[in-house]
Amino acid sequence: MLSNFLQQPYPIERSRKTILINALITGAFISTFLLIFRPFGIADLIAYAQPIAGYLTVIGYGVITALVMITQDMILRHYHTKWEPWLVWKEILSIISLLILIATGNFLYTVTFGYTDFTLSSLLAGIFYTVSIGVFPTISFMTLNYIKLLHRHQRTANSIQINGDFGSDKSTPITLRGENKVEIITSDLNSLLCIQAADNYVMIYQNSQTPLLIRSSIQRLQDQINHPWLIRCHRSYIVNLSQVQKVTGNAAGYKLTMLHSDITVPVSRSYIATIQNALENLPR
């Protein structure tokens, strides 16, 4: 049960605005908590530094926390494609690493202002206390968020109706040209399943055929396609809606299962409304 949960998909935040807001809220909470309750010797620090300087120093712990959160989230946002799929166990590891980095940053901040001496034992003690206190509420929040997103996406996926046959127009030819203009692939709506970005190339998946690789960006191929059934559903995918068998949901978003294959195509949260409207309302 636990091992299965750890292997489940989990969404990674990509919005710079959301990353910034989450970091600022967390930093403000840390500063407020320390100023009100003054744990871990904060009362002595404020008394040692004189009230105003002490209060500003304590606020600095919240600032350090926010900066560490922003830095880690931006790194994950930039490199997340190298670590896909992003799973629950990876999210837990990122939470633990974040707590370790916050503890280290705040410890070095305290040393810089001369409120403690730098020793390895003090650093390890700070990391231990921070992780011990922070890991359970943060992982509990992550688990609740997982459950909320899972139920929401499953409910939305179940509400999407895929209506029957798309008709004889599925024989419409589709021509895709690579960047060197020599690579030309011709397919049709009966065969083409989806197109996937792969660094400087794209993979073209067709029924019962080995995927074809051509040098091109996915945006370049999207600009070549002029058909309402071929639609962008993810930053890395274009899908042929006439070949979609069913829609399923998980905590990370949505999946399209393709006809006559074991291929599943992810749908980003920002595209789900477009996909739902297209599947339900395109002319057959």
C-alpha positions as CSV (number, residue, x, y, z in Angstrom):
1,M,0.0,0.0,0.0
2,L,2.7,2.5,1.0
3,S,5.0,1.5,-1.8
4,N,2.1,2.0,-4.3
5,F,1.4,5.4,-2.9
6,L,5.0,6.5,-3.1
7,Q,5.0,5.6,-6.8
8,Q,2.0,7.7,-7.6
9,P,2.3,10.8,-9.8
10,Y,2.4,14.2,-8.0
11,P,2.2,17.6,-9.6
12,I,5.3,19.9,-9.6
13,E,4.6,23.6,-9.4
14,R,5.6,25.5,-12.5
15,S,4.1,28.9,-12.0
16,R,6.6,31.5,-10.9
17,K,3.8,33.5,-9.3
18,T,2.6,30.6,-7.2
19,I,6.2,29.7,-6.2
20,L,6.8,33.3,-5.1
21,I,3.5,33.6,-3.2
22,N,4.0,30.3,-1.3
23,A,7.5,31.3,-0.3
24,L,6.4,34.7,0.9
25,I,3.5,33.3,2.9
26,T,5.8,30.6,4.5
27,G,8.5,33.2,5.3
28,A,6.0,35.6,6.9
29,F,4.6,32.7,8.9
30,I,8.0,31.7,10.2
31,S,8.9,35.2,11.2
32,T,5.5,35.8,12.9
33,F,5.8,32.4,14.8
34,L,9.3,33.1,16.0
35,L,8.4,36.7,17.1
36,I,5.3,35.5,19.0
37,F,6.4,32.3,20.6
38,R,10.2,32.9,20.7
39,P,11.4,29.2,20.8
40,F,14.9,27.8,20.3
41,G,16.6,30.7,22.2
42,I,14.9,33.4,20.1
43,A,14.0,35.3,23.3
44,D,17.7,35.4,24.4
45,L,18.7,36.5,20.9
46,I,16.3,39.4,20.9
47,A,17.5,40.4,24.4
48,Y,21.2,40.1,23.3
49,A,20.7,42.2,20.2
50,Q,18.5,44.8,21.7
51,P,14.8,44.8,20.8
52,I,14.6,46.5,17.4
53,A,17.8,44.8,16.0
54,G,16.6,41.6,17.5
55,Y,13.2,41.8,15.9
56,L,14.8,42.5,12.5
57,T,17.2,39.6,13.0
58,V,14.3,37.3,13.7
59,I,12.5,38.5,10.6
60,G,15.6,37.6,8.7
61,Y,14.9,33.9,9.4
62,G,11.7,34.2,7.5
63,V,13.5,35.9,4.7
64,I,16.1,33.1,4.5
65,T,13.4,30.5,4.5
66,A,11.6,32.3,1.6
67,L,14.8,32.6,-0.4
68,V,15.7,29.0,0.0
69,M,12.1,27.9,-1.0
70,I,12.2,30.1,-4.1
71,T,15.7,28.8,-5.1
72,Q,14.8,25.2,-4.8
73,D,11.4,25.5,-6.5
74,M,13.0,27.4,-9.4
75,I,15.6,24.7,-9.8
76,L,12.9,22.0,-9.8
77,R,10.8,24.0,-12.2
78,H,13.8,24.4,-14.6
79,Y,15.1,20.8,-14.5
80,H,11.8,18.9,-13.8
81,T,11.8,17.4,-17.3
82,K,15.0,15.5,-16.5
83,W,13.4,14.0,-13.4
84,E,10.0,13.1,-14.9
85,P,7.8,11.4,-14.0
86,W,7.6,13.4,-10.7
87,L,6.3,11.0,-8.1
88,V,5.2,11.1,-4.5
89,W,8.5,9.8,-3.2
90,K,10.4,12.5,-5.1
91,E,8.1,15.1,-3.6
92,I,8.9,13.8,-0.1
93,L,12.6,13.8,-0.8
94,S,12.3,17.4,-2.0
95,I,10.5,18.4,1.2
96,I,13.2,16.8,3.3
97,S,16.0,18.4,1.3
98,L,14.2,21.8,1.6
99,L,14.0,21.5,5.4
100,I,17.8,20.6,5.5
101,L,18.6,23.6,3.3
102,I,16.4,26.0,5.4
103,A,18.1,24.7,8.6
104,T,21.5,25.2,7.1
105,G,20.8,28.6,5.7
106,N,19.3,29.8,9.0
107,F,22.2,28.4,11.0
108,L,24.8,30.2,8.8
109,Y,22.7,33.3,9.1
110,T,22.9,33.0,12.9
111,V,26.7,32.4,12.8
112,T,27.2,35.4,10.5
113,F,25.7,37.8,13.1
114,G,27.8,36.2,15.9
115,Y,24.9,34.8,17.9
116,T,26.5,31.3,17.9
117,D,29.8,29.6,16.9
118,F,30.1,27.4,13.9
119,T,30.5,23.8,14.9
120,L,29.5,20.7,13.0
121,S,27.6,19.4,16.0
122,S,25.5,22.6,16.2
123,L,24.8,22.5,12.5
124,L,23.7,18.9,12.7
125,A,21.6,19.6,15.8
126,G,19.8,22.5,13.9
127,I,19.1,20.3,10.9
128,F,17.8,17.5,13.2
129,Y,15.4,19.7,15.0
130,T,14.2,21.5,11.9
131,V,13.6,18.2,10.0
132,S,12.0,16.6,13.1
133,I,9.6,19.4,13.6
134,G,8.8,20.2,10.0
135,V,8.7,16.9,8.2
136,F,5.4,15.6,9.6
137,P,3.2,18.7,9.0
138,T,4.6,19.3,5.6
139,I,4.2,15.7,4.4
140,S,0.8,15.6,6.0
141,F,-0.2,18.7,4.0
142,M,1.3,17.1,0.8
143,T,-0.8,14.0,1.4
144,L,-4.0,15.9,1.9
145,N,-3.2,17.9,-1.3
146,Y,-2.6,14.7,-3.1
147,I,-6.0,13.3,-2.1
148,K,-7.7,16.6,-3.0
149,L,-6.1,16.7,-6.4
150,L,-6.7,13.0,-7.1
151,H,-10.5,13.3,-6.3
152,R,-10.8,16.5,-8.3
153,H,-9.1,15.2,-11.4
154,Q,-10.9,11.9,-11.3
155,R,-14.2,13.6,-11.0
156,T,-13.4,15.9,-14.0
157,A,-12.1,13.0,-16.1
158,N,-15.3,11.0,-15.4
159,S,-17.4,13.9,-16.5
160,I,-15.8,14.1,-20.0
161,Q,-17.9,12.3,-22.6
162,I,-16.2,10.9,-25.7
163,N,-19.0,10.7,-28.3
164,G,-18.8,7.9,-30.9
165,D,-17.2,7.8,-34.2
166,F,-15.5,10.8,-35.9
167,G,-16.6,9.8,-39.3
168,S,-15.0,9.2,-42.7
169,D,-12.9,12.3,-42.5
170,K,-10.3,10.3,-40.5
171,S,-8.6,9.5,-43.8
172,T,-7.5,13.1,-44.2
173,P,-3.8,13.1,-44.9
174,I,-1.5,14.9,-42.5
175,T,2.0,16.0,-43.7
176,L,4.8,16.9,-41.3
177,R,8.1,18.4,-42.4
178,G,11.3,18.5,-40.3
179,E,13.6,21.5,-40.0
180,N,15.9,20.4,-42.8
181,K,12.9,20.2,-45.2
182,V,14.1,16.8,-46.4
183,E,12.4,14.9,-43.7
184,I,8.7,14.6,-44.7
185,I,6.3,12.2,-42.9
186,T,2.8,11.7,-44.3
187,S,0.1,10.1,-42.1
188,D,-3.6,10.3,-41.6
189,L,-6.1,10.7,-38.8
190,N,-6.7,6.9,-38.8
191,S,-3.1,6.2,-38.0
192,L,-1.6,9.2,-36.2
193,L,-1.9,8.9,-32.4
194,C,0.2,11.7,-31.0
195,I,3.4,13.8,-31.3
196,Q,5.9,14.0,-28.5
197,A,8.7,16.5,-28.0
198,A,12.1,14.9,-27.4
199,D,14.7,17.7,-26.9
200,N,15.5,19.0,-30.5
201,Y,13.4,16.2,-32.1
202,V,9.9,15.0,-32.0
203,M,8.5,11.4,-31.8
204,I,5.6,10.7,-34.1
205,Y,3.4,7.7,-32.9
206,Q,1.2,5.8,-35.3
207,N,-1.0,2.7,-35.0
208,S,1.0,-0.5,-35.0
209,Q,4.2,1.2,-36.2
210,T,7.6,2.0,-34.7
211,P,7.6,5.7,-33.6
212,L,9.2,8.0,-36.2
213,L,11.8,10.6,-35.2
214,I,12.4,13.9,-37.0
215,R,14.3,17.0,-36.2
216,S,11.9,19.7,-35.3
217,S,10.3,21.6,-32.4
218,I,6.8,20.6,-31.4
219,Q,5.7,24.2,-31.9
220,R,6.9,24.1,-35.5
221,L,4.8,21.0,-36.2
222,Q,1.8,22.5,-34.5
223,D,2.1,25.5,-36.8
224,Q,2.0,23.1,-39.8
225,I,-1.1,21.3,-38.6
226,N,-4.5,22.7,-39.5
227,H,-7.0,20.3,-38.2
228,P,-9.4,20.6,-35.2
229,W,-8.8,17.0,-34.0
230,L,-5.0,17.5,-33.6
231,I,-4.6,19.7,-30.6
232,R,-2.0,20.6,-28.0
233,C,-2.7,19.0,-24.7
234,H,0.7,19.4,-22.9
235,R,3.9,21.4,-23.4
236,S,5.4,18.2,-24.9
237,Y,2.4,16.6,-26.7
238,I,0.0,17.1,-29.5
239,V,-2.8,14.5,-29.5
240,N,-5.2,13.2,-32.2
241,L,-8.5,13.4,-30.4
242,S,-10.2,11.0,-32.9
243,Q,-7.9,8.2,-31.4
244,V,-8.7,8.8,-27.7
245,Q,-10.3,5.9,-26.0
246,K,-10.8,7.3,-22.5
247,V,-9.7,10.0,-20.1
248,T,-8.4,9.2,-16.6
249,G,-7.3,11.4,-13.8
250,N,-4.6,11.3,-11.1
251,A,-3.1,13.8,-8.7
252,A,-0.7,15.2,-11.3
253,G,-3.4,15.8,-13.9
254,Y,-5.1,13.8,-16.7
255,K,-4.2,11.0,-19.1
256,L,-5.6,10.2,-22.5
257,T,-5.5,6.5,-23.3
258,M,-5.2,6.0,-27.1
259,L,-7.1,3.5,-29.2
260,H,-5.5,0.2,-30.2
261,S,-2.3,0.9,-28.2
262,D,-0.9,1.1,-24.7
263,I,0.1,4.7,-25.2
264,T,-1.1,7.3,-22.6
265,V,-0.8,11.0,-23.2
266,P,-0.6,13.5,-20.3
267,V,-2.9,16.5,-20.3
268,S,-1.7,19.6,-18.4
269,R,-4.1,21.3,-16.1
270,S,-4.1,24.4,-18.2
271,Y,-5.3,22.4,-21.2
272,I,-8.0,20.3,-19.6
273,A,-10.9,22.7,-20.4
274,T,-9.8,22.9,-24.0
275,I,-9.5,19.1,-24.3
276,Q,-12.9,18.6,-22.6
277,N,-14.6,21.0,-24.9
278,A,-13.0,19.6,-28.0
279,L,-13.8,16.0,-27.2
280,E,-17.5,16.8,-26.4
281,N,-18.2,19.3,-29.1
282,L,-16.1,18.6,-32.2
283,P,-18.3,17.7,-35.2
284,R,-18.5,14.0,-36.0
